[in-house]
C-alpha cells in the first residue's frame, strides 16, 4: 500500500498544474488544463479507494464529469 500513498503527490501536482492551465487565456492551454484535471481525478480516485475516502472518491467522479464537459467545450 506504500505505492498508493505516493500517488497523492503527483495527484496534487497535477491538480495545481491543471488549475494554472485552465486559467490561461489561450484556448489550447485551457484544454490541457482539463486533461490534467482528468489525470488528477484518476490519481485521486486511485488514492481514495484503498483509504476508504468515499466522499473524496465521489467528488473525483463528479469533477471528472465536469472536466469531460470542459474538454468537450474547449474543443469547439
C-alpha positions in Angstrom: 0.0 0.0 0.0 3.0 2.3 0.2 2.9 3.0 -3.6 -0.7 4.1 -3.1 0.4 6.7 -0.6 2.9 8.1 -3.1 0.1 8.7 -5.6 -1.2 11.7 -3.6 1.9 13.8 -4.5 1.6 13.5 -8.3 -2.2 14.0 -7.9 -1.6 17.2 -6.0 0.9 18.5 -8.6 -1.4 17.6 -11.5 -4.3 19.5 -9.7 -2.2 22.6 -9.3 -0.8 22.5 -12.8 -4.4 21.9 -14.2 -5.7 24.9 -12.3 -2.9 27.0 -13.8 -3.6 25.9 -17.3 -7.4 26.2 -17.0 -7.0 29.8 -16.1 -4.9 30.5 -19.2 -6.0 32.9 -21.9 -5.0 30.6 -24.7 -7.6 28.0 -25.6 -5.1 25.2 -26.2 -3.7 25.7 -22.7 -7.2 25.6 -21.2 -7.7 22.3 -23.0 -4.5 20.9 -21.5 -5.8 22.1 -18.1 -8.9 20.0 -18.4 -6.9 16.9 -19.4 -4.6 17.5 -16.5 -7.6 17.7 -14.2 -8.8 14.4 -15.5 -5.4 12.9 -14.7 -5.6 14.3 -11.2 -9.2 13.0 -10.9 -7.9 9.5 -11.8 -5.0 9.7 -9.4 -7.1 10.9 -6.5 -9.6 8.2 -7.2 -6.9 5.6 -7.1 -5.7 7.0 -3.8 -9.1 7.4 -2.2 -10.5 3.9 -2.7 -7.9 1.9 -0.7 -8.1 4.6 2.0 -11.9 4.3 2.1 -12.2 8.0 1.5 -15.6 7.6 -0.2 -16.5 11.3 -0.2 -13.3 12.1 -2.0 -13.9 9.3 -4.5 -17.4 10.6 -5.2 -16.1 14.1 -5.6 -13.5 13.0 -8.1 -16.1 11.2 -10.2 -18.3 14.3 -10.2 -15.4 16.5 -11.0 -14.3 14.2 -13.8 -17.7 14.6 -15.4 -17.4 18.3 -15.2 -13.8 18.1 -16.6 -15.1 16.0 -19.5 -17.6 18.7 -20.2 -14.7 21.2 -20.1 -12.7 19.2 -22.6 -15.7 19.0 -25.0 -16.5 22.7 -24.7 -12.8 23.7 -25.2 -12.6 21.5 -28.3 -15.3 23.6 -30.1 
